[in-house]
Amino acid sequence: MDFAERVYGIVRAVPAGFVVTYGQVAALAGFPRRARHVGQALGKCPADVPWQRVVGAGGSVRVQPAERQLELLRAEGVVILSTRVDLRRFQWRPGPLAFA
C-alpha cells in the first residue's frame, strides 16, 4: 500500500466529531516527520475521505480558504474557536496498535 492510501485509510477511520493532526496521521502511517506529505495526499483525496478532520499542529485550520473546513467540522459537533480546534477535547487518539 502506498503512502497516500495509508493516509486515506487513517483519515477514513477518524470518527465524526474528532480531528487528527497532519503529523499524527504521518506517524500513524509509519512516516513520522512527513506531515507535509499528508497535506499533499489530502489535496487530491477521493470524495469519501473526510479531509476536514485533519488539522495543523495546535489544532489550527490550514486549508485556505478555511470556511468550508470550519463549516464541515461544526456540522460534526466540533467546537471552533476562531480557526482553532481544542485538541484536548476533540483530538482522536487511537490505540498504539491501531494501524501497525
C-alpha positions in Angstrom: 0.0 0.0 0.0 1.4 3.4 -0.9 1.7 6.4 1.4 -1.4 8.1 0.1 -3.6 5.0 0.5 -2.3 4.6 4.1 -3.2 8.3 4.8 -6.7 7.9 3.3 -7.3 4.7 5.4 -6.3 6.5 8.6 -8.4 9.6 7.9 -11.4 7.4 7.0 -11.1 5.8 10.5 -11.3 9.1 12.3 -14.8 9.3 13.8 -17.1 12.2 13.1 -16.7 14.8 15.8 -13.0 14.3 16.2 -9.8 15.5 14.5 -6.3 14.4 13.9 -3.2 16.5 13.1 -1.2 16.1 9.9 1.8 15.0 12.0 -0.3 12.4 13.8 -1.5 10.9 10.5 2.0 10.8 9.2 3.2 9.0 12.4 0.2 6.5 12.3 1.1 5.8 8.7 4.6 4.9 9.7 6.2 8.0 8.3 6.9 10.4 11.2 8.0 13.9 10.1 6.1 13.7 6.9 3.2 15.9 7.8 3.6 18.0 4.6 3.2 14.8 2.6 -0.1 14.1 4.3 -1.3 17.5 3.2 -0.3 16.8 -0.4 -2.0 13.5 -0.3 -5.2 15.0 1.1 -5.1 17.7 -1.6 -6.1 15.0 -4.2 -8.0 12.6 -2.0 -11.1 10.7 -3.1 -14.5 12.1 -2.2 -15.1 9.5 0.6 -12.1 10.7 2.7 -13.2 13.1 5.4 -10.3 15.5 4.8 -11.9 18.2 7.1 -10.9 16.1 10.1 -7.2 16.8 9.7 -5.9 20.0 11.2 -2.5 21.5 11.8 -0.4 21.2 15.0 -2.1 23.0 17.8 -5.5 22.5 16.2 -5.2 25.2 13.6 -7.1 25.0 10.3 -4.6 25.0 7.5 -6.9 24.8 4.4 -7.4 28.2 2.7 -10.0 29.4 2.4 -10.9 27.9 5.8 -14.7 28.5 5.7 -15.6 25.1 4.1 -13.5 23.1 6.6 -14.8 25.0 9.5 -18.4 24.6 8.3 -17.9 20.8 7.9 -16.3 20.4 11.4 -19.1 22.5 13.1 -21.7 20.3 11.4 -20.0 17.3 13.1 -20.2 19.0 16.5 -16.6 20.2 16.7 -16.4 23.5 18.5 -14.2 26.0 16.7 -12.6 29.0 18.5 -11.7 31.4 15.7 -9.9 29.0 13.4 -8.6 26.6 16.0 -9.9 23.3 17.4 -9.3 22.4 21.1 -7.2 19.3 20.7 -7.6 18.3 24.3 -11.3 17.9 23.7 -11.6 16.8 20.1 -8.4 15.0 19.1 -8.8 11.4 18.2 -6.4 9.1 20.0 -6.4 5.6 18.6 -4.7 2.8 20.4 -1.0 2.3 19.8 -1.5 -0.8 17.6 -4.5 0.6 15.6 -2.5 0.9 12.3 0.5 -1.3 13.0 
